[in-house]
Amino acid sequence: MRKLIYLLAFVPIFCFSQINGKQHEQLILRGATIINSTGAPPLGPVDIVIEKNIITKIQNVGYPGVPINENRRPKLSKNGVEINCEGSYILPGFIDTHGHIGGRSQGANPEYVFKLWMSHGITTIREPGGSLSHDLKLELKNSSEKNTIVAPRIIAFSTFSSRIKSPDEARDWVKDNAKKGSDGIKFFGAPPDVMQAAIEENKKLGLRSTAHHAQLNVVKWNVLNSARAGLNSMEHWYGLPEALFSDRIIQNYPANYNYQNEQHRFEEAGKLWKQAAKPYSEHWNNVMNELISLDFTISPTLNIYEASRDLHRARRAEWHDDYTLPSLWGFYAPSRISHGSYWHYWGTEQEIAWKENYRLWMTFLNEFKNRGGRVTTGSDSGYIYQLYGFAFVRELELLREAGFHPLEIIQSATLNGAEVLGLDHLIGSIELGKLADLIVIEENPLENLKVLYGTGAIKLDTNNNVTRVGGVKYTIKDGIVYDAKKLLKEVKAMVDLAKKEAGYKIKQPGIN
Ligand SMILES: [Zn+2]
């Protein structure tokens, strides 16, 4: 009988799973193991009750390896819908703290980007400013809030204007930005008095802030200056080695360096961590401890530099074949103009330097986390062969390489992101009263993070057949269930169509 109920329950799920999908008066996810992201270990089987978009009950219904105690199960209401999740894992929806909604040069439209994100369980993104107009960004944010489009929640930051010359101008700009409905500011650096005024004013208004400390301004203002002024978080890693310098004040640029030449920029960046104070030295410890005491957050975006240490791997990732748009593939090709396409002559020497750069960077990140510092998960996809959604999972794997425990990684990808956005009372963990932003997956991501890739993980089954397992099954946002695999199929259809229209075949650089 229960089987029949489940069968019936599945029918409406597939109907409701797409655009204009709806919240249910009651939705029960039955029998899963949950990873709730509070730091608790996995626990199951549990039934999760969702009313509209709120988690209202998390009921323990038994023990592993024992039939579920039906008496303990929450009752299905008259208009309720249930999904059998036995054998599955449920985690909070992922939060990508560095998510550009496509870009003009990349030719990636919002629908394509959103579906790649949602198919990978990403239910919230922080848009750090990009090529979208402010109005379009807010329109997308509102549509996502109303769930009239398939899209993650959008936390819309604005890029701080590079034209501002004085503290007064900075304060005016910040007030205006708040008035326009922005959620925060992303800085690239500015003169110190301007940075100080803008960060202070923004904080006074209750908005959030982050920065990519670009090399052009980093000598006078590094991450430590930002943290002391009240900046919430930093992107990538620039400005951190500079705060850690103990035997220089300016990066060791070669005489022929030109910032506008991206091979120079990225090649020399790969030698930067080596110029910082040694791990666990007094200065290294002091900087780390001060950043933590200031409640400063790091959004490292490890994945976006991975091609620097292994161009072949990033370029040949299997998902490019089916899910990378021709326009995006063209953007990634070696170019003196496209941002992040710095493969003018990228070889063994550059990759080896970057491997060492990663080692030092990861050592800092892991220890920062161990001492209580907050690290979030951001992807910065759409550049450097990193594809939306897939790159977020790669970021998780790189945090693992840095030394994070898989449970610490899930927390970084969910609750930590919610905290830095000031949304941890609403999202980021599976707790009573929080919004129902959830991921259902049939494999255990703690055992193998690769199961989170849309293309799944490779596994030899008991009959010695090569199979794929995993890929998110359902992404639930605001209590609305989306069939994640169907969303990914829709992305493939978009890519197929774009290729057909252009007669395009993905080719490797320099090979005709
Ligand atoms: Zn970015």
Residues whose N, C-alpha, C, O or C-beta is under 5 A from the ligand:
A	BS01	ZN	D380
